[in-house]
Amino acid sequence: MRLTIEGIDDNGPIPERFAFGAPDLQAHVRLSDNRNPGLVWDDVPAGARSLVLLCVDPDVPSRADDVNKEGRRISADLPRIDFYHWVLVDVAPAPGSIAEGACSDGITPGGKFRPPGPGRSRQGINDYTSWFEGDNDMSGRYFGYDGPCPPWNDSVVHHYRFVLYATDLERCPVDGDFTGRDVMDAIDGHVLTDASFVGTYTLNPDL
């Protein structure tokens, strides 16, 4: 199975239009276009019954003490955790594509509420749901795609791994406000093959 992303080279930088946050000389970061990138896949195995798409950043700081703090720097030695940016299940098990901007075009404060995915697919919540918890302006349930916005004072470039899984499940057994972690648990033992594509992004001008 093959997965490509239009406008991004594998292991290359992600353009700002696909990001939640863009660099700003005065404020460090400003809101960006937040468009989902265009994806194309083929060579789906014959036994696949549904596909699952996840986008995860494995480089998120495990502690927020220094995140986006003036005069502070997030150490490269700090342990990192996963942050899911897109959770999509029940994609038709055939060659296909998702057009740029079809699942996200702009930022919705409080999150996009249960937007449908392409065809009969379903979109779960991403980790901006927990990130913005308690924020009066931004808190809510963030379904679908929301792009990169790593800390502007991080010492490492973040990697965004888009992974397409071919599964033997006709329907992924998750419902409601399901997360990327829920999906990974649900498809455990049911993956026939996968294809991945990595893009990088940073808001640190020194990187």
Secondary structure per residue as TSV (DSSP state, phi and psi in degrees):
chain	resnum	aa	ss	phi	psi
A	1	M	-	360.0	142.3
A	2	R	E	-125.4	142.0
A	3	L	E	-130.6	129.0
A	4	T	E	-128.7	155.6
A	5	I	E	-124.3	124.7
A	6	E	E	-71.5	130.5
A	7	G	T	88.9	1.8
A	8	I	-	-133.9	134.6
A	9	D	-	-86.2	142.4
A	10	D	T	-56.7	127.0
A	11	N	T	68.5	16.3
A	12	G	E	-102.8	173.2
A	13	P	E	-69.6	145.5
A	14	I	-	-86.5	128.7
A	15	P	-	-63.0	150.8
A	16	E	G	-58.8	-29.6
A	17	R	G	-66.2	-18.1
A	18	F	G	-93.0	2.3
A	19	A	-	-102.7	156.7
A	20	F	S	-79.6	-36.3
A	21	G	E	-127.1	143.4
A	22	A	E	-122.7	155.7
A	23	P	E	-63.7	144.7
A	24	D	E	-139.1	129.4
A	25	L	T	-65.6	-33.5
A	26	Q	T	-89.8	-50.6
A	27	A	T	-95.9	2.5
A	28	H	E	76.9	-41.6
A	29	V	E	-148.0	145.3
A	30	R	E	-134.5	160.3
A	31	L	E	-68.1	143.0
A	32	S	-	-113.1	-167.7
A	33	D	-	-74.9	-26.6
A	34	N	-	53.9	42.6
A	35	R	-	-89.8	137.0
A	36	N	-	-69.6	142.2
A	37	P	-	-72.3	160.6
A	38	G	E	-81.1	129.6
A	39	L	E	-116.4	145.3
A	40	V	E	-136.8	136.0
A	41	W	E	-139.8	154.2
A	42	D	E	-154.8	-172.1
A	43	D	-	56.0	40.9
A	44	V	-	-70.7	131.8
A	45	P	-	-63.4	148.5
A	46	A	T	-61.9	-31.0
A	47	G	T	-84.1	-0.4
A	48	A	-	-69.4	139.9
A	49	R	-	-112.4	-20.6
A	50	S	E	-162.6	158.6
A	51	L	E	-114.0	153.1
A	52	V	E	-128.0	134.0
A	53	L	E	-118.4	128.3
A	54	L	E	-128.4	144.6
A	55	C	E	-122.8	121.1
A	56	V	E	-133.3	139.1
A	57	D	E	-103.6	111.9
A	58	P	E	-87.5	6.6
A	59	D	E	-107.6	17.3
A	60	V	E	-76.6	134.2
A	61	P	E	-57.6	137.6
A	62	S	S	-76.1	-15.3
A	63	R	-	-129.9	144.6
A	64	A	-	-100.7	10.4
A	65	D	T	-52.7	-42.7
A	66	D	T	-104.7	2.1
A	67	V	T	-64.2	122.2
A	68	N	T	55.4	37.4
A	69	K	-	-104.4	130.2
A	70	E	T	-59.3	137.6
A	71	G	T	74.5	5.7
A	72	R	-	-118.9	160.1
A	73	R	-	-138.2	136.0
A	74	I	B	-83.2	119.9
A	75	S	-	-67.1	142.6
A	76	A	T	-67.0	-19.3
A	77	D	T	-83.4	-8.2
A	78	L	S	-66.3	133.0
A	79	P	-	-56.7	146.2
A	80	R	E	-115.0	155.2
A	81	I	E	-131.6	167.3
A	82	D	E	-80.7	143.5
A	83	F	E	-133.6	116.2
A	84	Y	E	-86.4	128.9
A	85	H	E	-104.7	-16.4
A	86	W	E	-158.0	132.4
A	87	V	E	-134.3	112.8
A	88	L	E	-135.6	125.6
A	89	V	E	-126.1	168.8
A	90	D	E	61.6	35.8
A	91	V	E	-76.7	139.9
A	92	A	-	-57.1	136.0
A	93	P	S	-82.3	67.2
A	94	A	S	-152.7	163.1
A	95	P	S	-54.8	139.9
A	96	G	E	-165.5	-169.5
A	97	S	E	-160.0	161.4
A	98	I	E	-128.0	123.2
A	99	A	-	-72.5	149.5
A	100	E	T	-56.1	130.7
A	101	G	T	80.5	-0.7
A	102	A	S	-71.4	-30.1
A	103	C	S	-109.3	-12.3
A	104	S	-	-161.0	130.6
A	105	D	-	-149.2	87.5
A	106	G	S	106.3	168.3
A	107	I	-	-100.5	132.6
A	108	T	-	-110.9	104.9
A	109	P	T	-56.0	130.3
A	110	G	T	88.4	-7.3
A	111	G	-	91.2	152.6
A	112	K	B	-74.0	127.6
A	113	F	-	-91.7	108.7
A	114	R	S	46.8	51.2
A	115	P	-	-69.3	138.9
A	116	P	-	-69.8	149.9
A	117	G	-	-88.9	179.3
A	118	P	S	-60.1	141.3
A	119	G	T	62.2	-128.6
A	120	R	T	-103.4	16.3
A	121	S	-	-71.5	161.5
A	122	R	E	-124.3	145.5
A	123	Q	E	-111.3	132.4
A	124	G	-	-91.9	-173.5
A	125	I	B	-89.4	145.8
A	126	N	-	-99.1	177.0
A	127	D	T	-81.5	0.7
A	128	Y	H	-65.7	-19.9
A	129	T	H	-57.3	-47.6
A	130	S	H	-81.3	-32.2
A	131	W	H	-61.9	-40.9
A	132	F	T	-92.5	6.5
A	133	E	T	-58.3	127.9
A	134	G	T	90.0	-7.4
A	135	D	-	-84.1	118.2
A	136	N	T	-60.2	-31.9
A	137	D	T	-90.1	-27.3
A	138	M	T	-120.2	-10.1
A	139	S	-	-64.2	147.5
A	140	G	S	160.6	-169.3
A	141	R	-	-103.8	117.6
A	142	Y	-	-99.1	95.3
A	143	F	B	-89.0	152.4
A	144	G	S	79.0	-155.4
A	145	Y	-	-88.0	131.9
A	146	D	-	-138.2	128.7
A	147	G	-	-82.4	-171.2
A	148	P	-	-63.6	142.4
A	149	C	-	-157.6	64.5
A	150	P	-	-69.2	160.1
A	151	P	-	-55.6	136.3
A	152	W	T	-73.3	-11.5
A	153	N	T	-111.1	22.4
A	154	D	B	-79.0	146.6
A	155	S	S	-87.8	-5.5
A	156	V	S	-122.9	149.1
A	157	V	-	-75.7	136.1
A	158	H	E	-89.5	146.1
A	159	H	E	-112.5	129.7
A	160	Y	E	-111.4	111.1
A	161	R	E	-101.0	111.0
A	162	F	E	-89.3	122.8
A	163	V	E	-127.1	128.4
A	164	L	E	-107.6	121.7
A	165	Y	E	-107.0	131.1
A	166	A	E	-94.4	123.0
A	167	T	E	-120.2	164.1
A	168	D	S	-93.9	15.6
A	169	L	-	-96.7	125.9
A	170	E	S	-67.3	-35.8
A	171	R	S	-137.7	129.4
A	172	C	-	-67.5	126.1
A	173	P	S	-79.5	62.1
A	174	V	-	-133.9	151.3
A	175	D	-	-145.9	167.2
A	176	G	S	66.0	-135.4
A	177	D	S	-85.7	61.1
A	178	F	-	-77.7	148.0
A	179	T	-	-110.8	173.0
A	180	G	H	-60.7	-37.4
A	181	R	H	-67.1	-39.1
A	182	D	H	-59.8	-42.7
A	183	V	H	-66.6	-43.0
A	184	M	H	-60.0	-39.8
A	185	D	H	-66.0	-40.0
A	186	A	H	-68.5	-33.2
A	187	I	H	-94.5	-1.2
A	188	D	T	-57.1	124.7
A	189	G	T	84.7	0.9
A	190	H	-	-120.0	8.2
A	191	V	E	-90.2	124.0
A	192	L	E	-84.4	-42.2
A	193	T	E	-164.9	170.1
A	194	D	E	-146.3	163.2
A	195	A	E	-137.0	140.0
A	196	S	E	-131.7	159.6
A	197	F	E	-149.4	133.2
A	198	V	E	-118.9	133.1
A	199	G	E	-121.3	153.1
A	200	T	E	-114.1	155.9
A	201	Y	E	-159.2	145.2
A	202	T	-	-149.7	150.8
A	203	L	-	-110.8	3.8
A	204	N	-	-86.4	113.4
A	205	P	T	-63.0	-19.8
A	206	D	T	-76.7	-13.3
A	207	L	-	-103.6	360.0
